[in-house]
Amino acid sequence: MTKGILGLIACPMVDDNLVYSLSKDSEEKDIVIIDNDNNTSIRSKLGKAGIPYSIVAFNDMLSRNYRLDGDRYTILIYMTDLGLHAEPERLKSTVENLATDMQPFVDAIGFYLGTCGNYDWSPARWCKEKGFKPSATFHDCNGCLCHDCVGINIAGGPKYNEMQKKYVGHFYAFPAMASNWDEFNDADSSNSAATEESLTPEMREVLGIEPGHDGYMRWMFSLGGYEYILKIDTGLGDQEQFEKDLQKVSERMRLKIKVPEEDWADLQPTNDLYSECKSFLQGRWHARGLGVHCRDTHPDLLRDTGGFGHHQQGARAQHRMQRSHRAQGNGQAQQGGAPEARDGQGPDDARKAR
């Protein structure tokens, strides 16, 4: 039985991953979502999955007018603005401020987001350096950070490098990318707004740029030699809606959809993150002599990482043995490129195709 309060700071681009983990975990839990403009998607998905939740204003929690129940398994979810991916510095400061604000109210924190341009930053490492509550974020099976939402869904930078080499001139799309296309695009358009506004109708005609932001995006894709959308099917979310959303993006951007021969999607980082976060709470109560054992956790979620936080290194080693062919492939990819960042240290040249 798990007891304690787990705080989650999450980006809408990976809410499918979070809902998947919550759905797999059959243990009774109280889910509390902070009321803001960014929680529409996750509330809808939790509702469709039949997972109950409550809503609370962040200020009510900070002022202690609302108290979270630490004697139960309680999950506090704060959804961030998807547009932060286009502003790495603001993303970093926002996440760090939220993690700081949560400290008095939670026992552990999980970061359901990518670092999105902050390649030398690990929010979990930052928390450790600050002496904060235990925390975790997405890692591949070798303990290396998954820096963005594509890396999260294919299990890390080395695989990302392999995919980029094989599928040049492809835009990578997974379910949440397709369903959040307009929000994702709006964030990027704020950076290109000045350039677009400076283009006169005559300039657009000479350059071959059609009207509107979609026209500008199609032109940008053509400059980069993009012809295809690579469909990365994680199996998460509403699959029928994924097909519809992907088709809309294809038509608007005039990119053909390609289904890869290999199954690039991998939920290892998703399974590991939830398991690690939950283990922090179990370890806390075990240390108090309450006899909580990791077998009390849903067995599917323990398959890859084991239970307690101090067992993570051994669990990852076991996971590498179970997927030795993947580990060998990752190693070969690493030898051919820049060193992969371990826990956020050093650059990672695995970047999302644009």
Rosetta blueprint (number, residue, H / E / L):
1 M L
2 T L
3 K L
4 G E
5 I E
6 L E
7 G E
8 L E
9 I E
10 A E
11 C L
12 P H
13 M H
14 V H
15 D H
16 D H
17 N H
18 L H
19 V H
20 Y H
21 S H
22 L H
23 S H
24 K H
25 D L
26 S L
27 E L
28 E L
29 K L
30 D E
31 I E
32 V E
33 I E
34 I E
35 D L
36 N L
37 D L
38 N L
39 N L
40 T H
41 S H
42 I H
43 R H
44 S H
45 K H
46 L H
47 G H
48 K H
49 A L
50 G L
51 I L
52 P L
53 Y L
54 S E
55 I E
56 V E
57 A L
58 F H
59 N H
60 D H
61 M H
62 L H
63 S L
64 R L
65 N L
66 Y L
67 R L
68 L L
69 D L
70 G L
71 D L
72 R L
73 Y E
74 T E
75 I E
76 L E
77 I E
78 Y E
79 M E
80 T L
81 D L
82 L H
83 G H
84 L H
85 H H
86 A H
87 E L
88 P H
89 E H
90 R H
91 L H
92 K H
93 S H
94 T H
95 V H
96 E H
97 N H
98 L H
99 A H
100 T H
101 D H
102 M H
103 Q L
104 P L
105 F L
106 V L
107 D L
108 A E
109 I E
110 G E
111 F E
112 Y E
113 L L
114 G L
115 T L
116 C L
117 G L
118 N L
119 Y L
120 D L
121 W L
122 S L
123 P H
124 A H
125 R H
126 W H
127 C H
128 K H
129 E H
130 K H
131 G L
132 F L
133 K L
134 P L
135 S E
136 A E
137 T E
138 F L
139 H E
140 D L
141 C L
142 N L
143 G L
144 C E
145 L E
146 C L
147 H L
148 D L
149 C H
150 V H
151 G H
152 I H
153 N H
154 I H
155 A L
156 G L
157 G H
158 P H
159 K H
160 Y H
161 N H
162 E H
163 M H
164 Q H
165 K H
166 K H
167 Y L
168 V L
169 G L
170 H E
171 F E
172 Y E
173 A E
174 F L
175 P H
176 A H
177 M H
178 A H
179 S H
180 N L
181 W H
182 D H
183 E H
184 F H
185 N H
186 D H
187 A H
188 D H
189 S H
190 S H
191 N H
192 S H
193 A H
194 A H
195 T H
196 E H
197 E H
198 S L
199 L L
200 T L
201 P H
202 E H
203 M H
204 R H
205 E H
206 V H
207 L H
208 G L
209 I L
210 E L
211 P L
212 G H
213 H H
214 D H
215 G H
216 Y H
217 M H
218 R H
219 W H
220 M H
221 F H
222 S H
223 L H
224 G L
225 G L
226 Y L
227 E L
228 Y E
229 I E
230 L E
231 K E
232 I L
233 D L
234 T L
235 G L
236 L L
237 G L
238 D L
239 Q H
240 E H
241 Q H
242 F H
243 E H
244 K H
245 D H
246 L H
247 Q H
248 K H
249 V H
250 S H
251 E H
252 R H
253 M H
254 R L
255 L L
256 K E
257 I E
258 K E
259 V L
260 P L
261 E L
262 E L
263 D L
264 W L
265 A L
266 D L
267 L L
268 Q H
269 P H
270 T H
271 N H
272 D H
273 L H
274 Y H
275 S H
276 E H
277 C H
278 K H
279 S H
280 F H
281 L H
282 Q H
283 G H
284 R H
285 W H
286 H H
287 A H
288 R L
289 G L
290 L L
291 G L
292 V L
293 H L
294 C H
295 R H
296 D H
297 T L
298 H L
299 P H
300 D H
301 L H
302 L H
303 R L
304 D L
305 T L
306 G L
307 G L
308 F L
309 G H
310 H H
311 H H
312 Q H
313 Q H
314 G H
315 A H
316 R H
317 A H
318 Q H
319 H H
320 R H
321 M H
322 Q H
323 R L
324 S H
325 H H
326 R H
327 A H
328 Q H
329 G H
330 N H
331 G H
332 Q H
333 A H
334 Q H
335 Q H
336 G L
337 G L
338 A L
339 P L
340 E L
341 A L
342 R E
343 D L
344 G L
345 Q E
346 G L
347 P L
348 D L
349 D L
350 A L
351 R L
352 K L
353 A L
354 R L
